[in-house]
Amino acid sequence: MVYLDTMPLRFGHFRVLITTAMGQFLGAAVATLSGVLIPLLAIVQHHELDSVTQGLIASMELIGIMVGSFVIGKLADKDGYLPFLRLSSILVFIGALVVYVTGSIDLLIHSLFVMGFGIGGDFALDSDYVDEVMPKRWQETMVGITKSFSALGNLSAGGGFLVLCSIEWTAEIWRQIFLFVVFLSFLMIISRLFFFKSPGFLIAKGKFDEARQVVKAMLGPDVEIPPSYLEKTSPSSNGAKVDLFKGEPLQKVIFSGVPWGCSGLGVYGIGIFLPILIMSLGISGFDTSKSGPLGSVMNSVNLTFIISWFILIGFIAGLFILHKVSTVKQQFYGFLLAAAAVLLLLLCYLFKWPAAISIAAFVLFELALNAGPNLTTFIIPSLVFPLDIKAEGAGYAAFFGKFGAVIAVFSFPILMKLGGVSLALVVSVAVLGLGAFLTYFYAKKLGLEK
């Protein structure tokens, strides 16, 4: 007999990891594709997309994530995690299929919302599923690895786009790139049809025997839930309702959600508009046979793809740092370094410094952001909320996180129109600095700064 909290890792642990991490993978892939879509659609329509339309295309997936994480997180704590985990993957599949089949730009915006809603469900549930079945010494690392799959999503979407471009280079290619999402979301549906109920949800509802059976089916017949896990249910599981918008629970929501929104400016604001930023900064360096607007897009996507490798490297570095410093310190210093990198990028733009320095600034930004807040903001909700409201707490954190990201993404093209690249970068520095301040302030208030 082995206990769940001290057992070695088994195949079942990795099955849970892969099944849940696919949502993070697809969320990042769709965000990357959204960034490529904007300049391509501008070419298709033979005029520059207005800033509002750009903002809608870039932010609609995020709005879906925001709403989906709130709705599904709230419902899952009442009705169970598994049905909504399955529903999430079905929604992503439907949204991507509609885009691919119709090729309608109007339906694209609606479909991005549907895909985002499904991915939002994953944001509310993924970290909880992983956290509750992992041995204690692996919990933070495995939740972090789940989030790290988003880096693979960035790379796969960018790489897939480049492969398609090498086969057939036309601005109309934007439809075909969604076939990638259709295929992967179908695999996600299949994997979740044969998945398990959440042991944590069953424990929170007092269904201890059923939770034991699920753990045995998931990890092996010799695995037992430790008695300490069965004592984790809080008073709310006995009938009292925890109000997440009063006192300490509210502070936990702010601590886990608002810095997430600040990091969203980097992940989605700068991330989605990275191809456009590269074009605006005049960074080149790829010898492409394509000329004109299509050649500019191709060059920016090439550079985006290379810079995206540093997202993965940042996540890997962050995973190694996790147990060497506190999660809070990792997030705080990640924000500060990311802000410094954007400030360097601003100076490069203002003083026309060499493109190599701008690329170095992008690389530093991606390393700092992904080793820090992009990783830790996904981990923190699973650490601060009690078992019986974990999905709702994580859902609220993701809601506020994506709300901030929506504001950032929708305002980014407007800022660039009002004040150019310089204004967008100045605001970015300020928001990242705010993320560092809020992390420090609320961690100290909650006694989590060490």
C-alpha positions as CSV (number, residue, x, y, z in Angstrom):
1,M,0.0,0.0,0.0
2,V,1.2,3.5,-0.8
3,Y,-0.3,6.9,0.1
4,L,-1.3,9.4,-2.6
5,D,0.8,12.2,-1.0
6,T,4.1,10.3,-0.8
7,M,4.0,7.7,-3.6
8,P,6.4,7.8,-6.6
9,L,5.2,9.1,-9.9
10,R,3.4,6.6,-12.1
11,F,1.8,6.4,-15.6
12,G,-1.5,7.6,-14.2
13,H,0.0,10.9,-13.0
14,F,1.3,11.6,-16.5
15,R,-2.0,10.7,-18.0
16,V,-3.7,13.4,-15.8
17,L,-1.0,15.9,-16.7
18,I,-1.3,15.4,-20.5
19,T,-5.1,15.3,-20.5
20,T,-5.4,18.6,-18.6
21,A,-2.4,20.3,-20.2
22,M,-3.9,20.1,-23.7
23,G,-6.2,22.9,-22.8
24,Q,-3.2,25.2,-22.0
25,F,-1.6,24.0,-25.3
26,L,-4.6,25.0,-27.4
27,G,-5.2,28.2,-25.6
28,A,-1.7,29.5,-26.4
29,A,-1.9,28.1,-30.0
30,V,-5.2,30.0,-30.7
31,A,-3.7,33.2,-29.2
32,T,-0.6,32.8,-31.5
33,L,-2.8,32.3,-34.5
34,S,-4.9,35.4,-33.6
35,G,-1.7,37.5,-33.8
36,V,-1.0,36.1,-37.3
37,L,-4.6,36.6,-38.4
38,I,-4.6,40.4,-38.0
39,P,-2.0,41.4,-40.6
40,L,-3.2,38.6,-42.9
41,L,-6.9,39.7,-42.8
42,A,-5.8,43.3,-43.4
43,I,-4.2,42.1,-46.7
44,V,-7.2,40.0,-47.6
45,Q,-9.5,43.0,-47.2
46,H,-7.1,45.3,-49.1
47,H,-7.1,47.9,-46.4
48,E,-5.8,48.3,-42.9
49,L,-8.1,46.8,-40.3
50,D,-9.3,49.5,-37.9
51,S,-8.1,49.4,-34.3
52,V,-11.4,48.2,-32.9
53,T,-11.6,45.2,-35.3
54,Q,-8.0,44.3,-34.5
55,G,-8.9,44.5,-30.8
56,L,-11.9,42.3,-31.2
57,I,-10.0,39.6,-33.1
58,A,-7.2,39.7,-30.6
59,S,-9.3,39.8,-27.5
60,M,-12.3,37.7,-28.3
61,E,-10.6,34.4,-27.3
62,L,-9.7,36.1,-24.0
63,I,-13.2,37.3,-23.4
64,G,-14.3,33.7,-23.9
65,I,-11.7,32.5,-21.4
66,M,-12.8,35.2,-18.9
67,V,-16.4,34.2,-19.1
68,G,-15.8,30.5,-19.4
69,S,-13.5,30.3,-16.4
70,F,-16.0,32.2,-14.3
71,V,-19.1,30.2,-15.3
72,I,-17.5,26.7,-15.5
73,G,-15.5,27.3,-12.3
74,K,-18.7,28.2,-10.4
75,L,-20.7,25.3,-11.9
76,A,-18.0,22.7,-11.5
77,D,-17.8,23.1,-7.7
78,K,-21.5,22.3,-7.6
79,D,-21.9,19.6,-10.3
80,G,-18.5,18.0,-10.7
81,Y,-15.4,18.7,-12.7
82,L,-15.5,15.9,-15.3
83,P,-18.6,16.9,-17.3
84,F,-17.3,20.5,-17.7
85,L,-13.8,19.2,-18.6
86,R,-15.4,17.3,-21.5
87,L,-17.6,20.2,-22.5
88,S,-14.6,22.5,-22.7
89,S,-12.9,20.4,-25.3
90,I,-16.1,20.0,-27.3
91,L,-16.5,23.8,-27.5
92,V,-13.0,24.3,-28.7
93,F,-13.6,21.7,-31.4
94,I,-16.9,23.3,-32.6
95,G,-15.4,26.9,-32.7
96,A,-12.3,25.8,-34.7
97,L,-14.4,23.7,-37.1
98,V,-16.7,26.6,-37.9
99,V,-13.8,28.8,-38.7
100,Y,-12.2,26.2,-41.0
101,V,-15.4,25.2,-42.8
102,T,-17.0,28.7,-43.4
103,G,-14.0,31.0,-43.7
104,S,-16.2,33.8,-42.6
105,I,-14.5,36.7,-40.9
106,D,-17.8,37.6,-39.1
107,L,-18.1,34.0,-37.7
108,L,-14.4,34.1,-36.8
109,I,-15.0,36.6,-34.0
110,H,-17.9,34.5,-32.6
111,S,-15.9,31.3,-33.0
112,L,-12.9,32.7,-31.1
113,F,-15.3,33.5,-28.2
114,V,-16.6,29.9,-28.2
115,M,-13.1,28.5,-28.3
116,G,-12.1,30.8,-25.5
117,F,-15.1,29.8,-23.4
118,G,-14.0,26.2,-23.6
119,I,-10.4,27.0,-22.8
120,G,-11.6,29.1,-19.9
121,G,-13.1,25.9,-18.4
122,D,-9.7,24.4,-18.6
123,F,-8.2,27.4,-16.8
124,A,-10.6,26.8,-13.9
125,L,-10.1,23.0,-13.7
126,D,-6.7,22.0,-15.0
127,S,-4.5,23.1,-12.0
128,D,-7.0,21.6,-9.5
129,Y,-7.0,18.2,-11.3
130,V,-3.2,18.1,-11.4
131,D,-2.7,19.4,-7.9
132,E,-5.0,17.0,-6.1
133,V,-3.5,13.8,-7.5
134,M,0.2,14.5,-7.4
135,P,2.5,13.5,-4.6
136,K,3.2,16.6,-2.4
137,R,6.8,17.1,-3.5
138,W,5.6,17.2,-7.2
139,Q,2.5,19.3,-6.9
140,E,3.9,22.8,-7.7
141,T,6.2,21.4,-10.4
142,M,3.5,19.4,-12.1
143,V,1.0,22.3,-12.1
144,G,3.8,24.4,-13.5
145,I,4.5,21.8,-16.3
146,T,0.8,21.9,-17.1
147,K,1.1,25.6,-17.7
148,S,4.3,25.2,-19.6
149,F,2.4,23.3,-22.3
150,S,1.2,26.8,-23.5
151,A,4.8,27.4,-24.7
152,L,4.5,24.2,-26.9
153,G,1.2,25.6,-28.1
154,N,2.9,28.9,-29.2
155,L,5.7,27.0,-31.0
156,S,3.4,24.5,-32.7
157,A,1.1,27.2,-34.0
158,G,3.9,29.3,-35.3
159,G,5.8,26.3,-36.7
160,G,2.6,25.0,-38.3
161,F,1.9,28.3,-39.9
162,L,5.5,28.4,-41.4
163,V,5.0,24.9,-42.8
164,L,1.8,25.8,-44.5
165,C,3.4,29.0,-45.9
166,S,6.1,26.9,-47.4
167,I,3.5,24.8,-49.2
168,E,1.1,27.5,-50.3
169,W,1.8,31.1,-49.5
170,T,-1.3,33.3,-49.7
171,A,-3.1,35.6,-47.4
172,E,-6.1,33.3,-47.5
173,I,-4.1,30.7,-45.7
174,W,-5.6,31.9,-42.4
175,R,-8.5,29.4,-42.7
176,Q,-6.2,26.4,-43.1
177,I,-4.2,27.1,-39.9
178,F,-7.3,26.4,-37.9
179,L,-7.4,22.8,-39.1
180,F,-4.5,22.3,-36.6
181,V,-6.8,23.3,-33.8
182,V,-9.7,21.1,-35.1
183,F,-7.4,18.0,-35.1
184,L,-5.9,18.6,-31.6
185,S,-9.3,19.5,-30.0
186,F,-10.7,16.2,-31.4
187,L,-7.9,14.3,-29.7
188,M,-8.6,16.2,-26.5
189,I,-12.3,15.1,-26.7
190,I,-11.3,11.5,-27.1
191,S,-8.8,11.6,-24.2
192,R,-11.5,13.0,-21.9
193,L,-14.2,10.6,-22.8
194,F,-12.3,7.9,-20.9
195,F,-11.1,10.2,-18.0
196,F,-11.9,10.2,-14.3
197,K,-14.0,12.2,-11.9
198,S,-12.1,14.6,-9.6
199,P,-11.1,13.0,-6.3
200,G,-10.8,16.4,-4.7
201,F,-14.4,17.3,-5.7
202,L,-15.7,13.9,-4.3
203,I,-13.8,14.5,-1.0
204,A,-15.2,18.0,-0.8
205,K,-18.7,16.6,-1.1
206,G,-18.0,13.9,1.5
207,K,-18.0,11.0,-1.0
208,F,-14.9,9.4,0.5
209,D,-15.5,5.9,-0.7
210,E,-16.1,7.0,-4.3
211,A,-13.0,9.2,-4.1
212,R,-10.9,6.1,-3.0
213,Q,-12.2,4.1,-5.9
214,V,-11.4,6.9,-8.4
215,V,-7.8,7.2,-7.1
216,K,-7.3,3.4,-7.4
217,A,-8.6,3.4,-10.9
218,M,-6.5,6.4,-11.8
219,L,-3.2,5.5,-10.1
220,G,-3.3,1.8,-9.1
221,P,-5.2,-0.6,-6.7
222,D,-2.6,-0.2,-4.0
223,V,-3.0,3.6,-3.7
224,E,-4.8,5.0,-0.7
225,I,-5.9,8.6,0.1
226,P,-4.1,9.7,3.3
227,P,-6.4,10.5,6.3
228,S,-5.1,14.1,6.3
229,Y,-6.7,14.7,2.8
230,L,-10.1,13.6,4.1
231,E,-9.9,16.2,6.8
232,K,-9.2,19.1,4.3
233,T,-12.8,19.9,3.8
234,S,-13.6,23.3,5.2
235,P,-16.8,24.5,6.9
236,S,-18.4,25.4,3.6
237,S,-18.6,21.7,2.7
238,N,-20.9,21.3,5.7
239,G,-23.3,23.9,4.4
240,A,-21.8,27.3,5.0
241,K,-21.1,29.4,1.9
242,V,-17.8,31.0,1.6
243,D,-18.1,34.6,0.3
244,L,-15.1,35.1,-2.0
245,F,-15.7,38.9,-2.0
246,K,-15.2,39.6,1.7
247,G,-12.2,39.7,4.0
248,E,-9.4,37.3,3.4
249,P,-11.0,35.4,0.6
250,L,-11.3,38.7,-1.4
251,Q,-7.6,39.4,-0.7
252,K,-6.8,35.9,-2.1
253,V,-8.9,36.6,-5.2
254,I,-7.1,39.9,-5.8
255,F,-3.7,38.3,-5.0
256,S,-4.2,35.4,-7.4
257,G,-6.2,37.3,-10.1
258,V,-5.1,40.9,-10.6
259,P,-1.3,40.2,-11.0
260,W,-2.5,37.5,-13.5
261,G,-4.2,40.3,-15.4
262,C,-1.0,42.4,-15.4
263,S,1.0,39.5,-16.7
264,G,-1.7,39.1,-19.4
265,L,-0.5,42.3,-20.9
266,G,2.8,40.6,-21.7
267,V,1.4,37.2,-22.6
268,Y,-1.4,38.4,-24.8
269,G,-1.0,42.1,-25.4
270,I,2.7,42.1,-26.4
271,G,2.4,38.4,-27.3
272,I,-0.5,38.6,-29.8
273,F,0.8,41.8,-31.3
274,L,4.4,40.6,-31.5
275,P,4.3,40.2,-35.3
276,I,3.0,43.8,-35.6
277,L,5.5,45.1,-33.1
278,I,8.3,43.5,-35.0
279,M,7.1,45.1,-38.2
280,S,6.7,48.5,-36.5
281,L,10.1,48.4,-35.0
282,G,11.6,47.6,-38.4
283,I,13.4,44.5,-37.2
284,S,14.5,42.3,-40.1
285,G,17.1,39.6,-40.6
286,F,15.4,36.9,-42.7
287,D,16.1,36.5,-46.3
288,T,12.7,35.8,-47.7
289,S,11.6,35.5,-51.3
290,K,8.3,37.1,-50.5
291,S,8.0,40.8,-51.2
292,G,5.5,43.5,-50.2
293,P,3.0,43.1,-47.3
294,L,3.1,39.3,-47.4
295,G,6.9,39.3,-47.1
296,S,6.7,41.6,-44.1
297,V,4.2,39.2,-42.4
298,M,6.4,36.2,-43.2
299,N,9.5,38.0,-41.8
300,S,7.6,38.9,-38.6
301,V,6.3,35.4,-38.1
302,N,9.8,33.9,-38.6
303,L,11.1,36.2,-35.8
304,T,8.1,35.5,-33.6
305,F,8.7,31.8,-34.0
306,I,12.3,32.1,-32.9
307,I,11.5,34.4,-30.0
308,S,8.7,32.0,-28.9
309,W,11.4,29.4,-28.2
310,F,12.4,31.6,-25.3
311,I,8.9,31.2,-23.9
312,L,9.6,27.5,-23.5
313,I,13.1,28.2,-22.2
314,G,11.6,30.6,-19.7
315,F,9.1,28.1,-18.5
316,I,11.9,25.4,-18.1
317,A,14.0,27.9,-16.1
318,G,11.0,28.8,-14.0
319,L,10.4,25.1,-13.2
320,F,13.9,24.7,-12.0
321,I,13.6,27.8,-9.8
322,L,10.3,26.8,-8.2
323,H,11.8,24.9,-5.3
324,K,14.8,27.2,-4.8
325,V,12.9,30.5,-4.1
326,S,9.3,31.1,-3.0
327,T,6.6,31.3,-5.7
328,V,5.9,34.9,-4.6
329,K,9.5,36.0,-5.0
330,Q,9.7,34.3,-8.4
331,Q,6.6,36.2,-9.5
332,F,7.8,39.6,-8.1
333,Y,11.2,39.5,-9.7
334,G,9.8,38.1,-12.9
335,F,7.6,41.2,-13.2
336,L,10.5,43.6,-12.5
337,L,12.8,42.0,-15.1
338,A,10.0,41.9,-17.7
339,A,9.3,45.6,-17.1
340,A,13.0,46.3,-17.5
341,A,13.1,44.4,-20.8
342,V,10.2,46.4,-22.1
343,L,11.9,49.7,-21.0
344,L,15.0,48.6,-22.9
345,L,12.8,47.9,-26.0
346,L,11.3,51.4,-25.6
347,L,14.8,53.0,-25.6
348,C,15.7,50.9,-28.7
349,Y,12.7,52.4,-30.5
350,L,13.2,56.0,-29.3
351,F,17.0,56.1,-30.0
352,K,17.0,53.8,-33.1
353,W,19.4,51.4,-31.5
354,P,20.5,48.3,-33.5
355,A,18.0,45.6,-34.1
356,A,20.1,43.1,-32.2
357,I,19.4,45.0,-29.0
358,S,15.7,45.0,-29.7
359,I,15.8,41.2,-30.3
360,A,17.8,40.8,-27.0
361,A,15.1,42.9,-25.2
362,F,12.3,40.6,-26.6
363,V,14.3,37.5,-25.5
364,L,14.9,38.9,-22.0
365,F,11.2,39.9,-21.7
366,E,10.0,36.4,-22.7
367,L,12.5,34.7,-20.3
368,A,11.5,36.9,-17.4
369,L,7.8,36.8,-18.0
370,N,7.6,33.0,-18.5
371,A,10.0,32.0,-15.7
372,G,8.0,34.4,-13.5
373,P,4.4,35.5,-13.6
374,N,3.1,33.6,-16.6
375,L,4.1,30.4,-14.7
376,T,3.4,31.4,-11.1
377,T,0.0,33.0,-11.6
378,F,-1.3,29.6,-12.8
379,I,0.1,27.9,-9.7
380,I,-0.9,30.3,-7.0
381,P,-4.7,29.7,-7.1
382,S,-4.2,26.0,-6.4
383,L,-2.1,27.0,-3.3
384,V,-4.3,29.6,-1.7
385,F,-7.9,28.4,-2.1
386,P,-9.4,25.5,0.1
387,L,-10.4,22.2,-1.5
388,D,-14.2,22.7,-1.6
389,I,-14.0,26.1,-3.5
390,K,-10.8,25.4,-5.5
391,A,-12.5,25.4,-8.9
392,E,-14.5,28.5,-8.1
393,G,-11.5,30.3,-6.7
394,A,-9.3,29.4,-9.6
395,G,-12.2,30.4,-11.9
396,Y,-12.4,33.8,-10.3
397,A,-8.6,34.2,-10.5
398,A,-8.6,33.3,-14.2
399,F,-11.6,35.6,-14.7
400,F,-9.8,38.7,-13.3
401,G,-6.6,37.6,-14.9
402,K,-8.2,37.4,-18.4
403,F,-10.2,40.6,-17.7
404,G,-6.9,42.4,-17.4
405,A,-5.6,40.7,-20.5
406,V,-8.7,41.6,-22.4
407,I,-8.3,45.3,-21.5
408,A,-4.6,45.1,-22.5
409,V,-5.3,43.4,-25.8
410,F,-8.2,45.5,-26.8
411,S,-6.4,48.7,-25.9
412,F,-3.0,47.8,-27.4
413,P,-3.9,48.7,-31.1
414,I,-5.7,51.8,-29.8
415,L,-2.6,52.9,-27.9
416,M,-0.5,52.3,-30.9
417,K,-2.9,54.4,-33.0
418,L,-3.0,57.2,-30.4
419,G,0.7,57.4,-29.5
420,G,2.5,54.8,-31.6
421,V,4.7,52.0,-30.3
422,S,6.2,54.3,-27.7
423,L,2.9,54.9,-25.8
424,A,2.1,51.1,-25.9
425,L,5.5,50.3,-24.5
426,V,5.3,53.0,-21.7
427,V,1.9,51.6,-20.6
428,S,3.3,48.1,-20.7
429,V,6.2,49.1,-18.3
430,A,3.7,50.7,-15.9
431,V,1.3,47.6,-15.9
432,L,4.1,45.2,-15.3
433,G,5.4,47.4,-12.5
434,L,1.9,47.4,-11.0
435,G,1.9,43.5,-11.1
436,A,5.1,43.5,-9.1
437,F,3.7,45.9,-6.5
438,L,0.4,44.0,-6.1
439,T,2.3,40.7,-5.7
440,Y,4.4,42.1,-2.9
441,F,1.6,44.0,-1.2
442,Y,-1.0,41.2,-1.0
443,A,1.6,38.5,-0.3
444,K,2.7,40.4,2.7
445,K,-0.9,41.1,3.8
446,L,-1.7,37.3,3.5
447,G,1.6,36.3,5.2
448,L,2.8,34.5,2.0
449,E,5.8,36.7,1.3
450,K,8.4,34.1,2.4
